[in-house]
Amino acid sequence: MISSSRPGLLALHASILLLAVNALFATVFTPVPHALFAHSMRFFSAKTVGVVACLQVVYAASLTGLVLGEVPDAATVTGGLIVVGPAMVESYHAGRAPRGVDAGQRPHGRTGATMHSED
């Protein structure tokens, strides 16, 4: 047990604990999610992964509110909508484009004119 009569020793233990927690974050909690995210590209489309990446911000803010009891102010919510909103809209529109066509591009070899076959 650490005695409070020795504040220098208490500060040393706190520093060691903080260093251990930082090492854990640096070696486990950062690279593992990044590796899983990169690996997910093999199984999901880029559109799906992009939407999930955008939703991570929403999930993080929601969990912060639930776990820590912090509620974001209006400026934070507005900033989040400015960042996440256009990405979500673009992902939605990219999903509605015809297959083989990127958003804003025409299919190759098609001019929109109808072709008539000569019999």
ChimeraX attribute file (.defattr): number of C-alpha atoms within 10 A of each C-alpha:
attribute: neighborCount
match mode: 1-to-1
recipient: residues
	/A:1	3
	/A:2	9
	/A:3	8
	/A:4	9
	/A:5	8
	/A:6	9
	/A:7	11
	/A:8	10
	/A:9	13
	/A:10	14
	/A:11	11
	/A:12	11
	/A:13	13
	/A:14	12
	/A:15	12
	/A:16	12
	/A:17	12
	/A:18	12
	/A:19	12
	/A:20	12
	/A:21	12
	/A:22	13
	/A:23	12
	/A:24	12
	/A:25	13
	/A:26	12
	/A:27	11
	/A:28	11
	/A:29	12
	/A:30	11
	/A:31	12
	/A:32	13
	/A:33	11
	/A:34	11
	/A:35	10
	/A:36	10
	/A:37	14
	/A:38	11
	/A:39	11
	/A:40	14
	/A:41	14
	/A:42	9
	/A:43	9
	/A:44	11
	/A:45	10
	/A:46	13
	/A:47	16
	/A:48	16
	/A:49	16
	/A:50	15
	/A:51	17
	/A:52	15
	/A:53	14
	/A:54	17
	/A:55	14
	/A:56	12
	/A:57	14
	/A:58	16
	/A:59	12
	/A:60	11
	/A:61	17
	/A:62	16
	/A:63	13
	/A:64	14
	/A:65	13
	/A:66	11
	/A:67	8
	/A:68	9
	/A:69	10
	/A:70	12
	/A:71	13
	/A:72	13
	/A:73	8
	/A:74	9
	/A:75	9
	/A:76	12
	/A:77	14
	/A:78	13
	/A:79	11
	/A:80	14
	/A:81	14
	/A:82	11
	/A:83	13
	/A:84	18
	/A:85	14
	/A:86	11
	/A:87	16
	/A:88	18
	/A:89	12
	/A:90	14
	/A:91	18
	/A:92	14
	/A:93	13
	/A:94	16
	/A:95	14
	/A:96	12
	/A:97	14
	/A:98	11
	/A:99	9
	/A:100	10
	/A:101	13
	/A:102	14
	/A:103	14
	/A:104	9
	/A:105	9
	/A:106	14
	/A:107	13
	/A:108	8
	/A:109	6
	/A:110	9
	/A:111	9
	/A:112	8
	/A:113	6
	/A:114	7
	/A:115	8
	/A:116	6
	/A:117	5
	/A:118	4
	/A:119	3
